[in-house]
Amino acid sequence: MDLIDWSRAQFALTAIYHFLFVPLTLGLSFLVAIMETIYVKTGDEKWLSTTKFWVKLFGINFVIGVATGLIMEFEFGTNWAAYSWIVGDIFGAPLAIEGIFAFFLESTFFVVLFFGWNRVSKGFHLASAWLVAIGTNLSALWILVANGWMQYPVGMNFNPDAMRYEMGNFWEVIFSPVAVAKFLHTIGGGYVTAAVFVVGVSAWFLIRGRETQFARRSIIVASSFGLFASLFLLLSGDESAHQVAQKQPMKLAAMEGLYEGEGRAGIVAFGILNPDKKVGDDLPEFYGDIQIPYALSLLGYHDINAFVPGINDLINGNEKFGIMSANEKIQRGRAALSDLDAYHEAKKSNNTADAEASLKAFDVNQSYMGYGHFTDALQTVPPIALTFYSFHVMVGLGSFFIVLFIVLLYLSMTNELINTRWALWITFMSIPLGFVACEAGWIVAEVGRQPWVIQDLLPTMKGSSALSTTTVKITFWAFAILFTTLLIAEIKIMMSAIANGPHIAEKGDDHV
C-alpha cells in the first residue's frame, strides 16, 4: 500500500496543480470571445484594449496549463500501467480524440488569437477567438467523458482471455448520463471561476483608481456571464447529485456524512463531523448540524419521500430496500475471480467443457469481480471527512458567488460601484475562492469514488505500475518542485501583466 499511496499522491499532486489552470482557461476563453465580439460590433477601440488585456492573461494561463496537463496524461502509463492495460481500449479513445481534434483546434487558433492582431481580418480574428473557446471546452468534454466512464463504466465488455475491458458501444460511453452531467457541471465551475477572476482583478484597478472605464466594462461583462453560469451551475449540480445518488450511493453518503439511511432525508447545510464516529457504532454523526428538510431525498431521487441509504446500509445491507451488503459483494467477487482462474486453467488443459462451465459461472458474478480483491467490507468506504467538507465548501462558495455577482451588477447599474469600497475589497479578496471551489469539487469527485479507480470494477490498489516506492517518491518531490515553480512563475507573470494594465496592450498592433 505504500507504493499505492505514493502513486495516488503523485497523481493527486499533478491533478490539483493542473486544475488550477483549467477552470480559468475554460471560462476566460469565452469571456475574451464575448469582449471581442462587442469590439467588432461597436468598433470601440476601448473594447479592443480590454480584449487584448484579457487575451494576454488567458495566454499565460493556457501555456502553463498545457505543461501540467501533458505530465498528467503520461502518468497513466508510468504510474498506472495496470489500469491503462485493463481499460486502455475504452479510456484511451476519448483522450486520443481530445489530443487529435480538440487540442489541435484550440492550439492552432490560439496562435491566431494571440499573434494575429492586424495580421488577419477582424472577422477571422473574432472567429479564431470563438474557435479557441469552443476547442478548449471540447478538450474538457473528451477528458470528462473519460473520467465519467471511470465513475460509471458503461458501453464495454470484459474479455476473459485478454483480461481487459474492451469497447462495446462508443456512443454509450460518450452519452453516459454521468459523463454529460460531469461535463456540464465542470465547465460551469470553470465559467464561474473565470468570472470571479475577472471581476476581482477589475476591482483591484478600481481600488487603485486606475483604468476605471476598463474595469467597469470588464465587471459588467464578467458579472453577467458569472451570474448566468452560477445559475447554470445550480441546475447541473442538481443533475450531478442525482446521478451520484443513482450510480455512486456510497459517495453520496460520504458527501452528507450520512451513516443511517432514512426517508425524507435532509441536506446538511452546515455541520461539524464527529471524528470519533465509526461505521456501525451508536455515536452521533455530528457535533452539531443544520439541515434543510427533505432536500437530500428530493435532490438524489426527485422524491421527498425517497429512502437515501447511509454508509451502514451499504456496508451491512438493507433487505427492506434491496441493498446488498458489502460482504456479500466481496464473496460474489471472490467467486467470480475463482471461476475466472478455473476458466484459464481449463483453457490451458484444452478442457472445453470445463472452460465453458467456468465462464458461465463467472458471468453470473462478473459485475462484482472488483469486490473480490477486498478483505474487509470497511475498505469500500471512502475518506468521509475530506469528502464531506470538500462538498460543503464547494456548495457554500457557489452560493456566495451568486450573491457577489448580483451585488456587483446592482452597484454597476446604479453607478455606485466605485464608491462602495467594501464591495470592491470583497470582490478582490474573492479571486482565490473560485479556484478553491473547483478544487473542492474535484476532491469530492475523486476522493469520494475511492477505493475504486473504476467504480465497482477495478480497485485503486490493482491499477498501479510495478515500480519501486523510492522511484515514485523521487518523482513526487521532483514534480512538486516543478509545479510549484511553474505556479509561482505564472503568478509573478500575471501580477506583472496586471500591474502594467491594459494601456500596455494599446502600444502595439502586432502583439499583445
N, C-alpha and C positions, 0 to 999 in steps of 0.2 A: 504493500500500500504506500510505502514511502515514494516509490517511483511514480505511482499513480497520482499521489498528492502533488508532487513537484511538477508533473506533466500538466495537471489541471491548473496549477498556479501559474505556470508559464503561459498557457493559453488564455487564462483569465487576464493576466497582465497585458497581453497583446490586445485582447478584445476591448478591455477597458480604455487603453490608450487610443486605439483605433476609433472607438466610438465617441471620443472627444471631438473628432474631426467630422465624422459622418453627418450628424444632425445639422450642423451649420452649413455643410455643403448642400444637403437636400433642400433646406429652406432658403438659403441665401441665393441659390441659383434662380429660383422663381422670383424672389424679390428684385433681383437685378433685371430679369426679363420684364417684369412689370414696370420698373422705373424707366427702362429704355423704351418701352412701348409708349409711355407718357411723353418722353422726349420726342420720339418720332412723330407722334400725333400733334403735339403742340409746337414743336420747333424751338422750344425754350432752351437756350444754352445752359441755363442753370440746372435743368434736369440732366443734361449731358454730363456736367461736372459731378452731379450727385451719383449718377450711374457709374462713372469711371472710378469714383472713390470706393464704392462697394464692390466693384469688379476686382479692384486691387486686393481687398481683404479676402474676397472669395478665392482668388488665385493663390494667395499664400496658404490658405487653409486646404485647398484642393491638393496642392502638390505634396504637402507633408502627410495628408491623409492617405494618399496613394501609397506612399512608402510603408506605412504601418500595415495597410491592407494586404500588400503583397506578402509581407512576412507572415501574416496570419494564415494565408492560404497555403504557404509552404509547410506550415506546422502540421497540417493534416497528414502530410506524407512523412515528416520527420518524427513527430511525437505520437501520431495516432495512425500508424501504418495498418494495424489490425482492423481498426474502424474503416479506413479507406479501402482495404481489400474487401471487407464483408459487404459494404454498402456503396462502394465507389461507382458501380454501374448506375445507380439512381442519383446519389448525391452529386456526382461529378457532372451530370448532364446540365443542370441549371447553372452551375458555376462556369462551365465551358461556354454556355450561351452568353453569360454575363461578360466574360472576357472578350469573346469574339465579336459580339454585336454591341451591347450596351456601352461597355467601357471604350470600345473603339469609337463609337458615335460621340460620346461626351469628350473624349480626348482630342479628336480631330477638330471639332468645332470650338473647343476651348482655346485652341491656338488662334482661331479667327477672332473669337471674343476678346482675347487678351491683347493680341498684337494687330488686329485688323482695322483699328480706327483710321479713317481716311485712306485706307488701302482697298476697301471694298465699299459697295454702296450701303446706304443706311438700311435699306430693306434687307439686304443679305446679312448685314451685321446683326440686325434685330432677329432675323431667322436663326442665326447662329446662337444667340442668347437663349432663345426658346429651345433649340435642339440640345444645348448643353443641359438645360434644366430637365428636359424630357429624358435624355440619356442618363443623367445622374440618378433620376428616380427609377429608370428601367434597371439600372445596376442594382439598386436596392430591391427591386421586385424579384430578380432571379436569385439573389442571395437569400432573401426571406422565403422564397419558395423552398430552397434547400433547407433552411432552418425550420420552416413549418413542417416539412416532412419528418425531421428529427423529433418534433413534438407530437406529430400524429402521422405515423407511417402508413401510407396507402399506395395503391397502384403498383404493387410489386409482388413477386413470387420468390419463395425460397427454393434454391437449387441444392438438394441434399448431396449431390455428387461434388459440386464445386464448393459447397459450404459458403455460398454467397446469396445475398438478396439481389434479384435482377428485376429490371424494369418490366412491368406488365402493362401499365396504362399511363403513358406520359401525360395525357390531359387530366387524368385523375390526380396526379401529383401537382400539376400546376394550379388546378382549380379546387384544391383541398380547402374546405371552409376555414381550417386553422391557418393555412398559408395566406389566404385572402385577408382574414381578419388581422393577422400579424403584420402584413404589408401596410394595410391602411392605417393601423394604429402607429406603426413605427414612423412612417413618413409624416403623419400628423404631428407626432412628437418633434420631428426634425423641423417642421414649419414653425412650430411654436418657439422652439429653441432659437432659431434664426431671428424670429421677430423680436424676442426678448433681447437678443444681442444687439440688433439694430437700434431699438428704442433706448437701450442702455448706453450705447456709445453716443447716440444723438443727445441724450440727456446730459452727458459729460460736456458736450460743446455748449449747451445752454447754461449749465452751471458756471462754466468759464466765461460766458458771454461772447462766445466765438461762433462764427458761421451759423447764425441763428436761423436764417431762411432755409439753409440746407438741412439743419437739424429738425426744424418744424415739418418740412416736407417729408423727411425720412420717417419721422414719428407717425405722421398721419397714415402713410402707406403701410408701414410695418404694424401699427396697431390694428388697422382694419384687417390686414392679412392675418395677424395673430389671433384676433378675436374670432374670425371665421374658422381658422384652423383649430382653435380651442374647442369650439362647439362641435366641429367635426370629430375632434379627439374624444369628446364625450360619447358620441354615437359609436365610434369604432371601439372605444373601450368597453362599452356595453356588450358589443358583439364578441369581443375578445374574452371577456369574463364568461359569457355564455358558452363559448367553445371550450374554455378551460374546465368549466363545470361538467360538460358532457364527456370530454376526452381525457382530462387530467384531474380527476377529483381530489387526489392527494395534494396536488399543488394548490388547489383552491382552499382546501382545509388549512394548509400551512399559511397561505396568504391572510387568512382570517383568524388564525390561532384557534381553530375550531376542533376540539377533541371529541366532544359528544355530538353526534348528528342530531338535527332537530328540524321539524317542520316550522314553517313561518319564521325562518332564521333571519336574524338581523345582521346588518353590516356594522362592523366596529368602526365608528368614525374616529375614535381616539381610544387608545388602550396601552397599558403597560403590562407586558407579559410577566408571568411568574416564572423566573428562571429555574425554579425547583420542580416545576411541573413535568411529570413523566407520563408516557403512554400507559394507560390502564390504572393510574392511581386516582385518589379522590381529592387531590389538591385543586384549588381553583385555577382556572387558566390565566386570570389577570389579577393584578393588584387592584386595578380599577379600570373601568372602560365605559365609554359612551356609545350606545348603539342606535342605529336607525332601524326601527322595527320592520320586519318582513322584507327588507330590501335585498338581502342575500338570496332568498328563495326566488324573488322576482328577477333579480339580475342573472342568476345562474340558470333558472329553468322557466322564466317568464310566467311564473305561477306563484302567488304569495303563499299558497298552502303547501308548496313542494317541500319534500324532505331533502335536506342537504347533508350528505354523510360527513362525519367527522373522522379524525385520524383513528380513533378507537374502532369505529365501524369498519374502516378499510383494513385495519390490521387484524381484528378479531372476527370480522364478518358480521352480517346482519341479515338473517334469513327472512325477516319480515319484508325487507326491501330488496331482496335478491342480491345481496352483496357478498361475494365470495371472500373468505379470509385470505390473508397473505400467505399463511402456512399451507393452505390448500393449493394455492397457485404455485408455491415452491415445490410441493410434492408432484404436481402435474408437470412442472417444468423439468424436474429430475427424471420423471418417466419419459418425457419427450427426448431428453438427451440420451437416456439409456436405450431407447428404441432406435435413435439415430446411430449410436455406436453399433448396435446389433445389425442394423442395415448395412453398415460399412463392412463389418466382419463377414456377413453373408455374401456380399458382393465379392470380397476377396476370395472367398471359398467357392465362388461360382454357384452358390446355392440360391437359385432364382426364387423358389417358393418361399424360403425364409426371408429373403430380401424384400419381396412384395408384402409379406405379412408384417414385417417390422416397419416398413414405410407406411403401411396403412395405419398401424398403431401410432406411429409418430404423428401422422396428420391429425389425429384426434386431439392431441395436446400441443400441437405446434405453436399456437398463439401464446402459450405460457413458457416457451423454451427459455426465454431470458431469465425468468424467475428461478430456474434450476441452478443458477450459479450462486445463489444466496444460501447462507447457512442459518440466518436468523431473520424473522419477519421484520424486526425493527430496522434492518438495513434498508428497507424500502421507504423509510421516512426521510424527507429532505431536511436540511437545516431550517428549523421553524422560525427562530428569532430573526435571522437575516432576511428570510423571505417575507415575513410579516412586516417588519419595519421598513424594508425597501418598498413594499407595495404601498404602504400608507404615506411614506414620504412622496412617492410619485403622485398619488391622488391628491394629497394636500397641496403640493406645488401647482398641479394642474388647475385646481380651484382658484388659487391665488393669482395665477396668470390671467384668468378670465376677468377678475376684478381689476387687475392692473391695466389691461387693455381698455376696458370700459372707462376707467378714470382718465386715462391719457386721451382717449377720443373726446370725452366730455370737456376736459380742460382745453384741448386744442380747438374745439368748435366755439368755445366761449372766450378764446384768446387770453386765458388765464394761466396757461401752462408755464410761461417764462417766469411769472411771478409766484408760482407755487413751488417753493424750494423743496419742501418736504417730499413732494411727489417726484421731483427730479432726482433727489438723492436716493429715494427708494428704488426708482427705476434703474439708476446707475448701479446700485448695490445688488440688483437682481440678476445682473449678467451671468454670474456663475450658476444660478439656480436652474436655468434651463438645462445645462449640462448635467447637473445633479439629478434632475428628474429623469432624463433619458438613461443615465447610468443605472439609476434605481430600477427603472423598468426592465432593463436587460438582466439585472441581477435576479429579479423576480422570475423572468422567463427561463433563465439558465440554471440558477441555483434551485428554484422550485421544481425543476424537472429531475433533479438528482434523486436516486443514484443511476439514472439512465443517460446514456449517450444517444440511444434511440429508444424512445418511450416504449416500455414493456417488452422490447425485443433484445436489446444489447446493453448490458450494464457497463458503466464507465470503466470499471476495473478490467473489462475484457477488450477494451478498444485501443489500448496503448501500444506503442512500439516496444521492441525488446532492446531497450537502451539501458545503460548504466545510470543509476541515480546521480552519480557525480557529473556525468555529461549534461544532464538536464539542469542540474543546479548551476553549472558554469554558464550555460546559455541563458538561464533565467536572469542571472545577475548582469550578463552582458546586454541582454535586451532591456533590462530595467534601466541601465545606464544610457543606452542608445535612445530609448523612447523618452526618457526624462530630458535628455539633451535636446531632442527634436522639439519637445513641448516647450522648453524654455526658449529655444530659438524662435519658435512661432510666436510666442507671447511677446518677446522683445521686438520682433519684426512688426507684428501687429501694432504694438504700442507706438513704435516709431512712425508707422504709417498714419495712425490715428492722430498722433501729436502734430504731424505735418499738416493734416487737414485736407479737405477736398480741393483747396485752391492749388495744391501741387499738381493735381490732375489737369488743370487748365493751362499749364505752362507749355505743353507739347501736344501735338496731334497724333504723333506716331507711336507713342507709348503711354501707358497709364502712369 
